[in-house]
């Protein structure tokens, strides 16, 4: 499980450890489902590559898009676990 833990700097500038539950493509977008170590509540992010080659995670805020991604994730979750 430790392989699935990443560290991010949150909006408040604090370091936060999150568990990567899954990554998958939907259309041409790579998504990641993450959750805090002591929580089961998932958060959905876009995964993009910056010009310098680093990975950037951008939280999905659009409610309709979140719903679509959740439905996709629930459809493939059994195969991922």
C-alpha positions in Angstrom: 0.0 0.0 0.0 2.9 2.4 0.6 3.6 2.4 -3.1 0.2 4.1 -3.6 1.0 7.0 -1.3 1.9 10.4 -2.8 2.7 13.7 -1.3 1.0 16.9 -2.6 1.1 20.5 -1.5 -2.5 21.6 -0.9 -4.1 25.0 -1.5 -2.9 26.2 1.9 0.7 25.3 1.0 0.8 22.4 3.4 2.3 18.9 2.6 -0.4 16.3 2.5 -0.2 12.5 2.0 -2.8 10.9 -0.2 -3.5 7.4 -1.3 -3.9 6.8 -5.1 -6.9 4.6 -5.4 -6.9 4.4 -9.2 -5.9 6.1 -12.4 -7.7 5.7 -15.6 -8.4 7.3 -19.0 -11.8 8.6 -19.9 -12.0 10.1 -23.4 -8.6 11.8 -23.8 -8.2 12.7 -20.1 -6.2 10.8 -17.5 -8.0 10.9 -14.1 -6.8 9.9 -10.6 -9.0 9.0 -7.7 -7.2 9.9 -4.4 -8.2 9.9 -0.8 -6.6 11.0 2.5 -4.9 8.3 4.5 -7.5 8.3 7.3 -10.5 8.8 5.0 -12.6 6.9 2.5 -13.9 10.0 0.8 -12.4 10.1 -2.7 -11.3 13.1 -4.6 -11.0 13.2 -8.4 -8.1 14.9 -10.2 -6.9 15.5 -13.7 -3.4 14.2 -14.3 -1.3 16.4 -16.6 2.3 16.7 -17.4 4.0 20.1 -17.0 6.5 21.5 -19.4 9.3 20.4 -17.2 8.1 16.8 -17.2 6.7 16.8 -13.7 3.2 15.5 -13.0 0.5 18.0 -12.0 -2.8 17.0 -10.4 -5.7 19.4 -10.8 -8.8 18.8 -8.7 -12.0 18.4 -10.8 -14.6 20.9 -9.6 -17.4 20.5 -12.2 -20.2 18.6 -10.6 -21.4 17.0 -13.8 -17.9 15.9 -14.7 -17.4 14.5 -11.2 -20.6 12.4 -11.6 -19.4 11.1 -15.0 -16.0 10.1 -13.6 -17.6 8.5 -10.5 -19.8 6.4 -12.7 -16.9 5.3 -14.8 -14.8 4.5 -11.8 -17.6 2.5 -10.2 -17.9 0.5 -13.4 -14.2 -0.5 -13.4 -13.5 -0.5 -9.6 -14.1 -4.3 -9.2 -11.4 -4.9 -11.9 -9.0 -2.6 -10.1 -9.3 -4.1 -6.6 
